[in-house]
Amino acid sequence: MAIEMAAWETPAQYLETHFVTRELQRLGVTQEQLQAIRFRGTNEGLPFDRWSFTLPGTRSIPAISLVKAYAALKWLILANPSYSRDKDDAWRLVAETMAAPTLAIGGKAREAQSERAKKPRGKISDKETIGQLITKLAVSPKYRLSAPRALWPVLWARLDGYLLDPKDITDPNDLENPKRWAYVYDSNDGVKRKKMTFLRFRDIVSEARKRKKSR
């Protein structure tokens, strides 16, 4: 994926005006905090989905996928690394994050919020459970090679697409610990909220792929 900068833009200017950057600013992240977000120097040799990054202080942080997408964008734009699988994965993360309803592209999220107020909450769909949804993602041609960490924000986007009002409830101090990641979303009865942890999500993904291979 190429960087589409205007002729007059520097890499720093492109980063500053990028949609991911502006969305973080809209969520209250300061310029000082943006400067603190970056990949650590200890990631060499690790697959991209295991790369760690610094966090902007102790303040509550937006969804982990958005923070990591910004770290990836900063690495891609400012470091301009040579071609690698990691570079492809970083661009994929940025693209998937921008495509997710959480970024309100074209007002889609605002429209969805309006629809939530009008429709009964709870159902993923008339015939689909959360387990079936995750299974479909895990074995789909588009995502079958994606690590569970890369699929985690995709699940959020799908739940939001079903108007289930998902929330990332991960403690800001545990954003680098997948064992503590979790979402909540509207339940099938329309009254209670349900919880999906990353560990349970990872198990469902693994089980789905094992069944697929055994067929």
URFEN-V591647 format. One record per residue. N is the residue number from 1. PHI is phi in degrees with one decimal (999 if undefined). OMEGA is omega in radians with two decimals (NA if undefined). NEAR is the number of other ideal C-beta (glycine too) atoms within 10 Angstrom. Layout:
[[N & PHI & OMEGA & NEAR] [N & PHI & OMEGA & NEAR]]
This chain:
[[1 & 999 & -3.09 & 11] [2 & -90.3 & 3.06 & 5] [3 & -84.9 & -3.09 & 13] [4 & -99.3 & 3.13 & 7] [5 & -99.2 & 3.01 & 14] [6 & -69.2 & -3.07 & 8] [7 & -59.6 & -3.06 & 4] [8 & -89.3 & -3.05 & 6] [9 & -85.3 & 2.93 & 14] [10 & -90.8 & 3.07 & 10] [11 & -54.5 & -3.13 & 15] [12 & -64.9 & 3.12 & 11] [13 & -67.9 & 3.10 & 13] [14 & -61.4 & 3.13 & 17] [15 & -62.1 & -3.08 & 20] [16 & -64.0 & -3.08 & 15] [17 & -101.9 & -3.13 & 12] [18 & -65.1 & -3.08 & 18] [19 & -59.6 & -3.14 & 14] [20 & -61.5 & 3.11 & 20] [21 & -61.7 & -3.10 & 19] [22 & -66.5 & 3.12 & 12] [23 & -69.1 & 3.07 & 20] [24 & -62.8 & 3.10 & 22] [25 & -63.5 & 3.11 & 14] [26 & -62.1 & -3.14 & 11] [27 & -82.1 & 3.04 & 13] [28 & 101.9 & 3.12 & 11] [29 & -77.0 & -3.08 & 22] [30 & -81.8 & 3.10 & 13] [31 & -61.2 & 3.11 & 10] [32 & -61.8 & 3.12 & 9] [33 & -69.1 & 3.08 & 17] [34 & -60.0 & -3.14 & 17] [35 & -64.6 & -3.10 & 11] [36 & -80.8 & -3.12 & 14] [37 & -82.0 & 3.08 & 20] [38 & -164.2 & 3.04 & 15] [39 & -70.0 & 3.11 & 19] [40 & -74.9 & 3.14 & 12] [41 & -82.6 & -3.10 & 6] [42 & -99.7 & -3.06 & 9] [43 & -88.2 & -3.07 & 15] [44 & -58.4 & 3.14 & 8] [45 & 91.8 & 3.13 & 6] [46 & -92.6 & 3.03 & 11] [47 & -64.8 & -3.01 & 12] [48 & -56.7 & -3.08 & 21] [49 & -67.5 & 3.11 & 17] [50 & -106.1 & 3.14 & 11] [51 & -67.8 & 3.10 & 21] [52 & -99.7 & -3.10 & 14] [53 & -147.9 & 3.12 & 20] [54 & -79.7 & -3.10 & 14] [55 & -117.7 & -3.07 & 18] [56 & -78.9 & 3.06 & 18] [57 & 76.0 & -3.06 & 13] [58 & -103.7 & -3.13 & 8] [59 & -64.4 & 3.10 & 11] [60 & -56.9 & -3.05 & 10] [61 & -109.8 & 3.04 & 23] [62 & -63.9 & -3.09 & 18] [63 & -50.2 & -3.08 & 21] [64 & -58.1 & -3.13 & 23] [65 & -62.5 & -3.14 & 21] [66 & -71.4 & 3.12 & 22] [67 & -65.9 & 3.14 & 23] [68 & -66.6 & 3.10 & 26] [69 & -61.5 & 3.11 & 26] [70 & -68.3 & 3.08 & 25] [71 & -60.8 & 3.12 & 22] [72 & -65.4 & 3.14 & 24] [73 & -61.7 & 3.13 & 24] [74 & -61.5 & 3.12 & 23] [75 & -63.5 & -3.11 & 19] [76 & -66.0 & -3.03 & 19] [77 & -81.3 & -3.03 & 20] [78 & -85.1 & 3.13 & 13] [79 & -83.0 & -3.13 & 12] [80 & 45.7 & -3.07 & 10] [81 & -67.4 & 3.08 & 11] [82 & -70.1 & -3.06 & 6] [83 & -59.1 & 3.08 & 7] [84 & -164.8 & 3.05 & 10] [85 & -62.7 & 3.12 & 9] [86 & -61.5 & 3.14 & 19] [87 & -65.0 & 3.09 & 18] [88 & -60.5 & -3.12 & 12] [89 & -65.3 & 3.13 & 18] [90 & -66.1 & 3.10 & 24] [91 & -63.5 & 3.13 & 16] [92 & -62.9 & 3.12 & 15] [93 & -61.8 & 3.13 & 23] [94 & -61.9 & -3.11 & 21] [95 & -64.1 & -3.12 & 12] [96 & -68.5 & 3.11 & 18] [97 & -67.8 & 3.11 & 25] [98 & -66.5 & -3.12 & 17] [99 & -78.0 & -3.09 & 12] [100 & -68.6 & 3.13 & 23] [101 & -59.1 & -3.12 & 20] [102 & -59.7 & -3.12 & 21] [103 & -94.8 & 3.00 & 19] [104 & 58.0 & -3.14 & 16] [105 & -64.5 & 3.09 & 13] [106 & 62.3 & 3.13 & 8] [107 & 78.6 & -3.07 & 9] [108 & -60.4 & -3.10 & 14] [109 & -68.4 & 3.12 & 15] [110 & -64.4 & 3.09 & 11] [111 & -65.6 & 3.14 & 12] [112 & -64.3 & 3.13 & 16] [113 & -63.1 & 3.11 & 14] [114 & -65.7 & -3.14 & 11] [115 & -66.3 & -3.14 & 10] [116 & -59.4 & -3.11 & 15] [117 & -71.2 & -3.07 & 8] [118 & -98.3 & -3.00 & 7] [119 & -105.1 & 3.03 & 11] [120 & -61.4 & -3.12 & 9] [121 & -89.0 & 2.87 & 18] [122 & 124.0 & -2.99 & 19] [123 & -78.6 & 3.00 & 18] [124 & -68.3 & 2.96 & 21] [125 & -161.0 & -3.11 & 9] [126 & -63.6 & -3.01 & 5] [127 & -127.4 & -2.99 & 7] [128 & -115.7 & 3.05 & 13] [129 & -93.9 & 3.11 & 12] [130 & -62.7 & 3.11 & 21] [131 & -64.0 & 3.12 & 15] [132 & -67.7 & 3.10 & 14] [133 & -62.3 & -3.14 & 17] [134 & -63.9 & 3.11 & 24] [135 & -59.9 & 3.13 & 19] [136 & -61.9 & 3.11 & 13] [137 & -63.6 & -3.04 & 21] [138 & -62.3 & -3.04 & 23] [139 & -108.4 & -3.14 & 15] [140 & -68.5 & 3.12 & 12] [141 & -55.2 & -3.10 & 6] [142 & -71.0 & -2.99 & 8] [143 & -119.2 & -3.01 & 16] [144 & -63.2 & 3.11 & 14] [145 & -100.5 & -3.12 & 8] [146 & -79.3 & 3.07 & 19] [147 & -67.2 & 3.13 & 15] [148 & -53.0 & 3.13 & 21] [149 & -61.9 & 3.13 & 21] [150 & -70.9 & 3.14 & 18] [151 & -79.7 & -3.05 & 22] [152 & -55.2 & 3.10 & 23] [153 & -67.7 & 3.09 & 22] [154 & -66.3 & 3.08 & 20] [155 & -59.5 & 3.11 & 22] [156 & -55.6 & -3.10 & 22] [157 & -63.2 & 3.13 & 17] [158 & -66.7 & 3.11 & 20] [159 & -61.1 & 3.12 & 22] [160 & -67.4 & 3.10 & 21] [161 & -63.3 & 3.08 & 14] [162 & -86.4 & 3.12 & 19] [163 & 61.8 & -3.12 & 22] [164 & -98.5 & 3.03 & 24] [165 & 50.7 & -3.13 & 16] [166 & -68.9 & 3.08 & 23] [167 & -132.3 & 3.04 & 16] [168 & -84.9 & -3.07 & 19] [169 & -104.9 & 3.12 & 13] [170 & -63.0 & 3.07 & 19] [171 & -61.4 & 3.13 & 12] [172 & -54.3 & 3.14 & 15] [173 & -80.4 & -3.09 & 12] [174 & -119.6 & -3.05 & 13] [175 & -64.6 & 3.13 & 20] [176 & -96.8 & -3.12 & 14] [177 & -113.7 & -3.08 & 11] [178 & -57.5 & 3.14 & 19] [179 & -63.5 & -3.09 & 10] [180 & -108.2 & -3.13 & 15] [181 & -71.3 & 3.13 & 22] [182 & -163.0 & 3.00 & 18] [183 & -117.2 & 2.88 & 23] [184 & -121.5 & -3.09 & 17] [185 & -154.4 & -3.11 & 22] [186 & -65.9 & -3.08 & 22] [187 & -89.8 & -3.09 & 17] [188 & -67.1 & -3.12 & 14] [189 & -86.6 & 3.09 & 10] [190 & 73.7 & -3.12 & 11] [191 & -115.4 & -3.10 & 9] [192 & -88.2 & 3.03 & 10] [193 & -94.9 & 3.09 & 16] [194 & -109.8 & -3.07 & 14] [195 & -122.6 & 3.02 & 12] [196 & -125.4 & 3.08 & 21] [197 & -88.9 & 3.12 & 16] [198 & -64.5 & -3.13 & 21] [199 & -63.1 & 3.09 & 14] [200 & -65.6 & 3.10 & 14] [201 & -57.8 & -3.14 & 24] [202 & -61.2 & 3.13 & 20] [203 & -65.0 & 3.14 & 13] [204 & -64.9 & 3.10 & 21] [205 & -61.3 & -3.12 & 23] [206 & -63.2 & -3.13 & 12] [207 & -63.3 & -3.13 & 14] [208 & -63.8 & -3.10 & 19] [209 & -72.6 & 3.08 & 16] [210 & -65.9 & 3.12 & 10] [211 & -64.1 & 3.13 & 12] [212 & -62.9 & -3.11 & 12] [213 & -68.7 & -3.06 & 8] [214 & -77.8 & -3.11 & 6] [215 & -78.9 & NA & 4]]
